[in-house]
Amino acid sequence: MKLDSRIKELVAIGASVTANCQPCLQYHMDKAFESGADESEITEAVEVGKMVRKGAASKMDKFASGLNAAVPSGVSESKDGCGCS
């Protein structure tokens, strides 16, 4: 089955919400409307993205809460971090 542009844009809307990317969300919402999606489909895609983001955040919070502040032996600390700061 090949996904049409409307479905691809709806998937991209959910992914944009999950990734917390406002410019992506606006872009893909505009493209979804252009591809024939209606307001209820876009709203549903946003809600799915929110559910995925909420679940992922919850799992990360649980994981982070269980971490030991000390770096395990054999693991080197990076001075550069991950690039988020």
N, CA, C and O atoms as a DFTB+ gen file, in Angstrom:
340 C
 N C O
     1  1       0.836      -1.182       0.000
     2  2       0.000       0.000       0.000
     3  2       0.881       1.245       0.000
     4  3       1.808       1.358       0.802
     5  1       0.597       2.144      -0.871
     6  2       1.326       3.399      -0.935
     7  2       0.509       4.481      -0.235
     8  3      -0.685       4.632      -0.495
     9  1       1.153       5.228       0.648
    10  2       0.466       6.298       1.361
    11  2       0.321       7.515       0.460
    12  3       1.268       7.909      -0.222
    13  1      -0.861       8.104       0.459
    14  2      -1.046       9.322      -0.326
    15  2      -0.529      10.530       0.472
    16  3      -0.199      10.409       1.652
    17  1      -0.464      11.679      -0.179
    18  2       0.129      12.867       0.457
    19  2      -0.669      13.313       1.683
    20  3      -0.082      13.827       2.634
    21  1      -1.993      13.130       1.685
    22  2      -2.812      13.507       2.831
    23  2      -2.405      12.700       4.057
    24  3      -2.206      13.259       5.135
    25  1      -2.280      11.387       3.893
    26  2      -1.896      10.519       5.017
    27  2      -0.471      10.832       5.475
    28  3      -0.204      10.880       6.676
    29  1       0.428      11.039       4.547
    30  2       1.813      11.373       4.914
    31  2       1.859      12.650       5.747
    32  3       2.597      12.729       6.729
    33  1       1.074      13.645       5.357
    34  2       1.066      14.904       6.107
    35  2       0.441      14.729       7.483
    36  3       0.880      15.365       8.442
    37  1      -0.566      13.885       7.599
    38  2      -1.155      13.620       8.909
    39  2      -0.154      12.919       9.825
    40  3      -0.079      13.223      11.016
    41  1       0.610      11.987       9.272
    42  2       1.671      11.332      10.045
    43  2       2.713      12.374      10.464
    44  3       3.175      12.370      11.605
    45  1       3.078      13.258       9.544
    46  2       4.069      14.294       9.841
    47  2       3.570      15.249      10.923
    48  3       4.364      15.756      11.715
    49  1       2.274      15.494      10.962
    50  2       1.707      16.341      12.027
    51  2       1.934      15.681      13.380
    52  3       2.411      16.326      14.314
    53  1       1.596      14.403      13.491
    54  2       1.813      13.697      14.747
    55  2       3.280      13.671      15.142
    56  3       3.617      13.850      16.312
    57  1       4.150      13.450      14.170
    58  2       5.592      13.428      14.448
    59  2       6.081      14.802      14.884
    60  3       6.940      14.902      15.760
    61  1       5.551      15.853      14.292
    62  2       5.950      17.217      14.651
    63  2       5.576      17.534      16.095
    64  3       6.353      18.147      16.827
    65  1       4.378      17.110      16.497
    66  2       3.951      17.326      17.880
    67  2       4.856      16.543      18.824
    68  3       5.299      17.067      19.846
    69  1       5.128      15.295      18.483
    70  2       5.981      14.454      19.321
    71  2       7.379      15.044      19.458
    72  3       7.995      14.950      20.519
    73  1       7.881      15.654      18.383
    74  2       9.221      16.242      18.383
    75  2       9.249      17.663      18.951
    76  3      10.311      18.279      19.039
    77  1       8.075      18.181      19.335
    78  2       7.988      19.549      19.869
    79  2       8.499      20.588      18.883
    80  3       9.155      21.551      19.281
    81  1       8.207      20.404      17.608
    82  2       8.700      21.318      16.581
    83  2       7.547      22.162      16.032
    84  3       6.795      21.708      15.170
    85  1       7.413      23.380      16.532
    86  2       6.320      24.253      16.111
    87  2       6.387      24.620      14.629
    88  3       5.357      24.580      13.957
    89  1       7.564      24.980      14.088
    90  2       7.605      25.295      12.654
    91  2       7.214      24.094      11.790
    92  3       6.545      24.255      10.770
    93  1       7.630      22.897      12.194
    94  2       7.262      21.687      11.455
    95  2       5.760      21.472      11.504
    96  3       5.140      21.147      10.491
    97  1       5.177      21.652      12.679
    98  2       3.737      21.452      12.831
    99  2       2.957      22.402      11.925
   100  3       2.026      21.977      11.240
   101  1       3.322      23.666      11.914
   102  2       2.609      24.627      11.077
   103  2       2.755      24.271       9.598
   104  3       1.785      24.311       8.841
   105  1       3.974      23.925       9.202
   106  2       4.225      23.552       7.803
   107  2       3.367      22.359       7.397
   108  3       2.705      22.387       6.359
   109  1       3.382      21.311       8.220
   110  2       2.665      20.088       7.855
   111  2       1.148      20.254       7.978
   112  3       0.401      19.586       7.263
   113  1       0.684      21.129       8.865
   114  2      -0.748      21.412       8.912
   115  2      -1.188      22.086       7.618
   116  3      -2.212      21.725       7.040
   117  1      -0.412      23.066       7.169
   118  2      -0.730      23.746       5.914
   119  2      -0.742      22.759       4.749
   120  3      -1.650      22.777       3.918
   121  1       0.271      21.900       4.697
   122  2       0.355      20.904       3.622
   123  2      -0.792      19.892       3.709
   124  3      -1.307      19.452       2.681
   125  1      -1.186      19.527       4.910
   126  2      -2.289      18.586       5.077
   127  2      -3.589      19.183       4.536
   128  3      -4.348      18.508       3.841
   129  1      -3.837      20.444       4.859
   130  2      -5.030      21.105       4.320
   131  2      -4.977      21.133       2.793
   132  3      -5.974      20.860       2.125
   133  1      -3.803      21.467       2.248
   134  2      -3.630      21.499       0.789
   135  2      -3.857      20.117       0.167
   136  3      -4.293      20.009      -0.979
   137  1      -3.558      19.069       0.929
   138  2      -3.682      17.694       0.429
   139  2      -5.078      17.116       0.636
   140  3      -5.330      15.960       0.298
   141  1      -5.987      17.921       1.193
   142  2      -7.361      17.476       1.344
   143  2      -7.773      17.016       2.722
   144  3      -8.902      16.560       2.898
   145  1      -6.892      17.119       3.711
   146  2      -7.260      16.731       5.071
   147  2      -8.237      17.754       5.630
   148  3      -8.168      18.939       5.302
   149  1      -9.142      17.288       6.473
   150  2     -10.064      18.231       7.103
   151  2      -9.629      18.498       8.545
   152  3      -8.711      17.863       9.063
   153  1     -10.309      19.448       9.173
   154  2      -9.924      19.884      10.516
   155  2      -9.971      18.742      11.530
   156  3      -9.105      18.655      12.401
   157  1     -10.968      17.869      11.426
   158  2     -11.069      16.770      12.397
   159  2      -9.919      15.775      12.246
   160  3      -9.447      15.233      13.245
   161  1      -9.466      15.528      11.035
   162  2      -8.323      14.627      10.821
   163  2      -7.049      15.237      11.395
   164  3      -6.243      14.544      12.016
   165  1      -6.877      16.526      11.184
   166  2      -5.685      17.200      11.713
   167  2      -5.712      17.208      13.233
   168  3      -4.688      16.980      13.876
   169  1      -6.877      17.470      13.806
   170  2      -7.007      17.447      15.266
   171  2      -6.675      16.064      15.814
   172  3      -6.003      15.947      16.838
   173  1      -7.137      15.027      15.142
   174  2      -6.846      13.663      15.587
   175  2      -5.356      13.356      15.492
   176  3      -4.802      12.709      16.381
   177  1      -4.703      13.811      14.429
   178  2      -3.259      13.604      14.270
   179  2      -2.485      14.312      15.380
   180  3      -1.511      13.773      15.906
   181  1      -2.923      15.518      15.733
   182  2      -2.288      16.257      16.835
   183  2      -2.455      15.484      18.137
   184  3      -1.505      15.360      18.910
   185  1      -3.649      14.966      18.384
   186  2      -3.903      14.214      19.620
   187  2      -3.065      12.946      19.698
   188  3      -2.577      12.593      20.771
   189  1      -2.896      12.263      18.583
   190  2      -2.045      11.062      18.567
   191  2      -0.602      11.452      18.901
   192  3       0.056      10.774      19.690
   193  1      -0.112      12.536      18.307
   194  2       1.236      13.010      18.609
   195  2       1.405      13.353      20.077
   196  3       2.444      13.065      20.670
   197  1       0.386      13.969      20.667
   198  2       0.440      14.309      22.090
   199  2       0.487      13.066      22.965
   200  3       1.200      13.031      23.967
   201  1      -0.279      12.039      22.579
   202  2      -0.267      10.786      23.346
   203  2       1.104      10.129      23.281
   204  3       1.613       9.653      24.296
   205  1       1.699      10.100      22.103
   206  2       3.023       9.495      21.950
   207  2       4.057      10.274      22.752
   208  3       4.878       9.688      23.459
   209  1       4.011      11.611      22.638
   210  2       4.961      12.452      23.381
   211  2       4.805      12.237      24.878
   212  3       5.801      12.122      25.592
   213  1       3.569      12.182      25.361
   214  2       3.315      11.996      26.787
   215  2       3.867      10.654      27.266
   216  3       4.487      10.577      28.327
   217  1       3.643       9.602      26.486
   218  2       4.157       8.287      26.860
   219  2       5.670       8.238      26.883
   220  3       6.274       7.667      27.791
   221  1       6.281       8.850      25.863
   222  2       7.745       8.872      25.799
   223  2       8.323       9.679      26.953
   224  3       9.320       9.277      27.553
   225  1       7.705      10.819      27.270
   226  2       8.195      11.659      28.363
   227  2       8.072      10.936      29.698
   228  3       8.955      11.034      30.550
   229  1       6.982      10.215      29.873
   230  2       6.778       9.468      31.108
   231  2       7.851       8.395      31.287
   232  3       8.408       8.234      32.373
   233  1       8.129       7.672      30.216
   234  2       9.177       6.639      30.284
   235  2      10.542       7.253      30.561
   236  3      11.321       6.704      31.339
   237  1      10.839       8.390      29.931
   238  2      12.128       9.053      30.161
   239  2      12.225       9.543      31.600
   240  3      13.277       9.422      32.226
   241  1      11.132      10.097      32.130
   242  2      11.144      10.563      33.516
   243  2      11.435       9.417      34.477
   244  3      12.214       9.574      35.417
   245  1      10.805       8.257      34.240
   246  2      11.055       7.091      35.089
   247  2      12.501       6.629      34.960
   248  3      13.146       6.301      35.956
   249  1      13.005       6.606      33.734
   250  2      14.388       6.197      33.497
   251  2      15.355       7.149      34.197
   252  3      16.277       6.709      34.883
   253  1      15.143       8.448      34.024
   254  2      16.043       9.450      34.611
   255  2      15.998       9.412      36.131
   256  3      17.018       9.641      36.781
   257  1      14.844       9.131      36.705
   258  2      14.719       9.065      38.162
   259  2      15.514       7.911      38.741
   260  3      15.951       7.972      39.890
   261  1      15.703       6.869      37.965
   262  2      16.419       5.696      38.441
   263  2      17.921       5.741      38.210
   264  3      18.637       4.819      38.599
   265  1      18.401       6.801      37.583
   266  2      19.833       6.880      37.293
   267  2      20.623       7.240      38.533
   268  3      20.182       8.025      39.373
   269  1      21.790       6.655      38.626
   270  2      22.726       6.993      39.678
   271  2      23.524       8.191      39.196
   272  3      23.948       8.219      38.041
   273  1      23.737       9.172      40.043
   274  2      24.447      10.392      39.650
   275  2      25.903      10.116      39.289
   276  3      26.503      10.877      38.529
   277  1      26.477       9.048      39.816
   278  2      27.867       8.715      39.515
   279  2      27.955       8.034      38.154
   280  3      27.064       7.278      37.768
   281  1      29.024       8.306      37.442
   282  2      29.246       7.668      36.141
   283  2      29.813       6.282      36.393
   284  3      30.809       6.150      37.105
   285  1      29.202       5.236      35.824
   286  2      29.717       3.883      36.035
   287  2      31.156       3.750      35.531
   288  3      31.556       4.432      34.588
   289  1      31.920       2.876      36.160
   290  2      33.291       2.669      35.723
   291  2      33.311       2.145      34.297
   292  3      32.449       1.360      33.901
   293  1      34.286       2.578      33.541
   294  2      34.401       2.139      32.164
   295  2      33.643       3.026      31.186
   296  3      33.759       2.848      29.974
   297  1      32.871       3.977      31.698
   298  2      32.135       4.893      30.831
   299  2      32.803       6.257      30.924
   300  3      32.949       6.815      32.011
   301  1      33.205       6.783      29.782
   302  2      33.868       8.075      29.805
   303  2      32.835       9.195      29.744
   304  3      31.817       9.088      29.061
   305  1      33.119      10.260      30.468
   306  2      32.247      11.422      30.437
   307  2      32.593      12.272      29.228
   308  3      33.768      12.458      28.910
   309  1      31.580      12.787      28.557
   310  2      31.790      13.672      27.415
   311  2      31.790      15.099      27.894
   312  3      30.880      15.520      28.608
   313  1      32.797      15.843      27.512
   314  2      32.858      17.260      27.880
   315  2      31.917      18.091      27.017
   316  3      31.523      19.190      27.406
   317  1      31.554      17.568      25.844
   318  2      30.703      18.309      24.930
   319  2      29.223      18.075      25.184
   320  3      28.402      18.846      24.689
   321  1      28.854      17.066      25.918
   322  2      27.451      16.770      26.146
   323  2      26.781      16.316      24.851
   324  3      27.434      15.834      23.926
   325  1      25.474      16.482      24.814
   326  2      24.718      16.029      23.650
   327  2      24.433      17.171      22.691
   328  3      23.908      16.937      21.603
   329  1      24.759      18.381      23.060
   330  2      24.515      19.516      22.179
   331  2      23.277      20.306      22.538
   332  3      22.919      21.240      21.821
   333  1      22.605      19.956      23.643
   334  2      21.367      20.662      24.003
   335  2      21.604      21.932      24.793
   336  3      20.659      22.674      25.061
   337  1      22.820      22.195      25.166
   338  2      23.043      23.425      25.944
   339  2      23.952      24.382      25.213
   340  3      24.246      25.464      25.721
